[in-house]
Every structure is written in structure tokens, then in C-alpha cells.
Amino acid sequence: MKLGVIIETKEFEKSWNAMRFAVTAKKKGHEVKVFLMGEGVEIEYLTHEKYDVAAQVKAFDELEGEILACGTCLKSRGMNGTDVCPINTII
């Protein structure tokens, strides 16, 4: 199955659950792409005692999952794409 996950929040529990879903689906053999927009472009660096989003992002990357980040959203925050979350567009 092909799955697309859009993350538009940097709230710890919500973004952690979205990435856990992506990791689990990838482990089950599904094709999964994650698109980050709005404040979601910041999740690569989110760590929390209970909801370690950055660890889930790393796990997804290690499974060769594809994460794309909205270029406009990154630029509005003075951020650049990374190897894990390269710049992309909504289209």
C-alpha cells in the first residue's frame, strides 16, 4: 500500500504518533512518504522525555523512508532542508 503522511504540527505527542505510524507502516513493507509543512518542518529536532519525535524521524530515515519538507515553511523560519528532510514543494 502507498501511504502519505502530512505533519503540520510540532506538538510532541501528535507528531510522535504520526512518525510512529510511518515507521510501523514502513516496517510492514508499505511505501510511505512523509510531508512536513507549517511548524511540522521543525520535528527533526523535537525531543521529549516521553515523546521523542527526533528518534522516530531517525528510525524512519534508517528504514529509508522519504521525508519532504515544505520549502516556503522552512524559509519562513530561517531554516534549510537537511539530508533527512530535504526542501520540496507542495505541488
C-alpha positions in Angstrom: 0.0 0.0 0.0 1.2 3.5 -0.7 0.8 5.9 2.2 1.2 9.7 2.6 1.5 11.3 6.0 1.2 15.0 6.3 2.5 16.5 9.6 1.7 20.1 10.2 2.4 20.3 14.0 5.3 20.3 16.3 3.2 19.2 19.2 5.2 16.3 20.8 2.5 13.7 21.1 0.8 14.3 17.7 4.0 14.4 15.7 5.4 11.4 17.6 2.3 9.4 16.8 2.4 10.4 13.2 6.0 9.3 12.9 5.4 6.1 14.8 2.6 5.3 12.3 5.0 6.0 9.4 7.8 3.8 11.0 5.4 0.9 11.7 3.9 1.0 8.2 7.4 1.1 6.6 8.4 -1.9 8.7 5.3 -3.8 7.4 6.5 -3.2 3.8 4.3 -0.3 2.8 5.6 2.6 0.7 5.4 5.6 3.0 6.2 9.3 2.3 6.0 12.0 5.0 5.4 15.6 4.0 6.2 18.3 6.6 4.5 21.7 6.4 3.9 24.6 8.8 5.5 24.1 12.1 5.9 20.4 11.3 9.1 21.3 9.5 10.7 21.5 12.9 10.1 17.9 14.1 13.5 16.6 13.2 14.9 18.3 16.3 12.0 17.6 18.8 13.0 15.6 21.8 10.8 15.0 24.8 11.2 12.6 27.8 8.1 10.6 26.7 7.6 11.6 23.1 11.0 11.5 21.4 10.0 12.7 17.9 13.6 13.0 16.7 14.2 9.3 17.4 11.1 8.4 15.3 12.4 10.6 12.5 15.8 8.9 12.7 14.2 5.4 12.8 12.1 6.3 9.7 15.2 7.6 7.9 17.1 4.4 8.8 14.3 2.4 7.1 14.9 4.5 4.0 11.6 6.3 4.4 11.2 9.5 2.5 10.5 12.8 4.3 10.0 16.0 2.4 9.7 19.5 3.9 7.8 22.5 2.5 10.4 25.0 1.2 8.2 28.0 2.0 7.6 26.8 5.5 11.3 26.2 6.1 12.3 29.6 4.6 9.7 31.4 6.7 11.5 30.0 9.8 15.0 30.8 8.5 15.7 27.0 8.1 17.2 25.0 5.3 16.4 21.5 4.3 18.6 18.7 5.7 19.7 15.3 4.4 16.8 13.7 6.3 14.2 16.4 5.4 15.1 18.0 2.1 13.3 21.0 0.7 10.4 20.3 -1.5 7.2 22.0 -2.7 3.5 21.3 -2.0 3.0 20.5 -5.7 
